[in-house]
């Protein structure tokens, strides 16, 4: 099974947002956003509805938020 990394920190920095801003704008729990942003080594499981909400908050496609790791 592959691992993914979410580019939350990079996109938040581009917009000048904090992780709290991302949580509020996306409607995703702050601890979830923080956990996803912290995992530079990737994750094998994510909540796709949360990922979709975060992508919508950034106004990007999910593919632009997700980085596939080998």
One Martini backbone bead per residue (centre of mass of N, CA, C, O) as a GRO file, in nm:
protein
   70
    1UNK     BB    1   0.098   0.035   0.021
    2UNK     BB    2   0.071   0.360  -0.005
    3UNK     BB    3   0.190   0.691   0.041
    4UNK     BB    4   0.098   1.012   0.184
    5UNK     BB    5   0.125   1.368   0.134
    6UNK     BB    6   0.033   1.677   0.266
    7UNK     BB    7   0.040   2.026   0.138
    8UNK     BB    8  -0.040   2.231   0.372
    9UNK     BB    9   0.194   2.418   0.449
   10UNK     BB   10   0.257   2.532   0.169
   11UNK     BB   11  -0.028   2.648   0.108
   12UNK     BB   12  -0.050   2.826   0.360
   13UNK     BB   13   0.196   3.003   0.305
   14UNK     BB   14   0.097   3.121   0.033
   15UNK     BB   15  -0.167   3.252   0.194
   16UNK     BB   16  -0.102   3.324   0.505
   17UNK     BB   17  -0.168   3.074   0.680
   18UNK     BB   18  -0.277   2.893   0.929
   19UNK     BB   19  -0.385   2.603   1.061
   20UNK     BB   20  -0.635   2.734   1.182
   21UNK     BB   21  -0.738   2.853   0.918
   22UNK     BB   22  -0.775   2.586   0.773
   23UNK     BB   23  -0.980   2.469   0.968
   24UNK     BB   24  -1.195   2.693   0.944
   25UNK     BB   25  -1.226   2.693   0.625
   26UNK     BB   26  -1.286   2.365   0.611
   27UNK     BB   27  -1.409   2.216   0.881
   28UNK     BB   28  -1.158   2.095   1.014
   29UNK     BB   29  -1.005   1.971   1.254
   30UNK     BB   30  -0.722   2.086   1.391
   31UNK     BB   31  -0.585   1.814   1.468
   32UNK     BB   32  -0.600   1.700   1.183
   33UNK     BB   33  -0.442   1.914   1.034
   34UNK     BB   34  -0.187   1.895   1.207
   35UNK     BB   35  -0.131   1.594   1.153
   36UNK     BB   36  -0.109   1.614   0.842
   37UNK     BB   37   0.119   1.838   0.840
   38UNK     BB   38   0.340   1.667   1.011
   39UNK     BB   39   0.355   1.422   0.790
   40UNK     BB   40   0.640   1.384   0.606
   41UNK     BB   41   0.637   1.052   0.585
   42UNK     BB   42   0.347   0.990   0.581
   43UNK     BB   43   0.042   0.811   0.487
   44UNK     BB   44  -0.192   0.538   0.460
   45UNK     BB   45  -0.428   0.712   0.603
   46UNK     BB   46  -0.728   0.893   0.511
   47UNK     BB   47  -0.973   1.139   0.510
   48UNK     BB   48  -1.135   1.221   0.226
   49UNK     BB   49  -1.329   1.441   0.329
   50UNK     BB   50  -1.108   1.618   0.454
   51UNK     BB   51  -0.935   1.655   0.202
   52UNK     BB   52  -1.155   1.793   0.036
   53UNK     BB   53  -1.200   2.037   0.225
   54UNK     BB   54  -0.910   2.143   0.207
   55UNK     BB   55  -0.900   2.182  -0.097
   56UNK     BB   56  -1.136   2.384  -0.109
   57UNK     BB   57  -1.005   2.601   0.069
   58UNK     BB   58  -0.759   2.629  -0.149
   59UNK     BB   59  -0.862   2.590  -0.443
   60UNK     BB   60  -0.802   2.277  -0.507
   61UNK     BB   61  -0.709   1.988  -0.604
   62UNK     BB   62  -0.636   1.697  -0.467
   63UNK     BB   63  -0.379   1.651  -0.646
   64UNK     BB   64  -0.241   1.923  -0.523
   65UNK     BB   65  -0.229   1.807  -0.213
   66UNK     BB   66  -0.112   1.536  -0.310
   67UNK     BB   67   0.163   1.317  -0.224
   68UNK     BB   68   0.336   1.057  -0.357
   69UNK     BB   69   0.496   0.787  -0.206
   70UNK     BB   70   0.748   0.520  -0.205
   0.00000   0.00000   0.00000
